Amino acid sequence: MSFVEPHDEFLEHMKRLGLDLRSYEEKGLVHYMEALTVVDEEALIAQLEEMAQFVEEHGIRRLVVNSVTVILQMVGDKTRAREFMQNFFVNAMKKLGVVTLLIAEHPYGAKTVGYGVKEFVVDAVIVLRLTTLRGKAYRIMELRKAR
């Protein structure tokens, strides 16, 4: 489910990385849901409920949400953000046996992502970053939390 990228643009980006997801879509192995026009909490709830229904009806086992930051910006405060995370992604998806990957935007220099509640609710936190050493760029994957 994407709150930030149209379907065709996503497929093109994945193709450039060597992943032909269109063929997986044609086989029914990958489903892409756009949520680009969600503008308030009511619309967000409706979109998430539609996604949960789709997940349950189709027996989806893996869910990727890009970006959870957009969701939490819409709900406003820290308490409401934690409620959304706990109720939808932990209580609902986890109980359905769905492994959920939440992609969050992490501002440069920030110690937490968004309100910092995601780090407490989720089972694992993996931070991807880019660093430069002696003029050469390196991609780093840091495991900050794993239950």
N, C-alpha and C positions, 0 to 999 in steps of 0.2 A: 504494500500500500504506500503510495507516494503522495505527500503533500507538497512536493517541490519540483517534480519533473514529469512532463508529459510522457505518455506511453512510448511513442515512436522515438523520442529523444533518448529515453532510457535504453531502448533496444539498440539504438545506434552506438551509444557509449559502451554498452556491454560487448557489442560486436567488435569494436576497436580494441577491446581487451582480450579478444579471442573467444568470447562466449556467445554462441548463437542461440539466444534464448527464444527467438521466434519459433524455431523448430520444436522446442520444448513446449511452447504454448500450443502449437498445432496438435501436439500429442496429449494435451490436457495436463501436462506435468507442472506447468508454471502458469499462474494467473496473476494479472497485473490490475490493480485497482487504483484509479486516479482519484484524488481528493483535493484537487487544486483549487476548487471554488469554495471551500469551507471558510466562512467569514466570522462565525460567532459560535458560542458554546452549544447552542441548540442544534445548529447544522453539524457541528462536530460529533455530538452524541448520536445523531441520526446516522452519520457516516460510519462511526465505530460499531453501532448496532448492526448496520447492514453488513459490515465486514465480519462481525462475529457470527452472524447467521450464515454467511457464505462459507466461513471456515467450518462450521459445524455440519452444514448440509453436504459439503464436498469432502469431508474427512481430511482437511488440510492438516499437515503435521509440522510444517515450518512456516513461519510468518516473519516478514521483514517489514519494518515501518521506518520510512524515511520522510521526514525527520520528526522524532518525538519532541524536539525543541519547538516546532511549530505548534504542536498540540498543547504543550504546556504554556506557551505564550498566550494562547487563546483563553485558558482557564483562569489566568490572572494571578492568584496568590499561591504561596507555598503550601498551605493546608489543602487547598483545592487540587493542586498539582499532585500531591501525594495520594489524595483520594482517587484521582483518575488513574494513576499508575497502579495502585493497589487493586482497585476494583476491576479495572478492565484487563490489564496485562497479567497480573498475578492471579487474582481470584478466577476470572473467566477463562483466559487462554490456558493457564497452567492446568486448571482442572479438566480441560478438554484434551490435555496431553500435547499441547502445541508448544514447540520450542520457538520463542519469539526473540528476534534480533531487533533491538531498538537502536537506530542510528541517531546520534545526537551531535549537535554542533558545539564545538568546544572553542571558545574564544582564546586567542593567544594570551598566554600568561595566566589564565584563570586556573584556580585550584579545583573548582567544582564545575559541573555542567548544569547550566540553568540555575534552579533554586537549590541544587545539591541533593534533592530528594531521590533522584533516580539511583544514585549510588547506594542508597540504603535499601531500596525496594527490590532491586534486581539481584540475580544470583551471581553474575559475573560482570566485571567492567574491564573492557579492553580498550586501551587508548592507542590510536594510530597517530603518529606524528612524523614530521620531517625534520632532520637536523643536518647541519653542515659541519664537516670536520676537514680541515686543511683544503678547503675549496671544493670538496666533493659532497654531494647530497646523499644522505642515507635515510631510508624509511625504517622507522622503529615501531615495533608492536610491543606494548607494555601491558602486562596482565596485572591490574591493580587489585582485583578482587576475584575470588573463585570459591563458591560454596561446594 
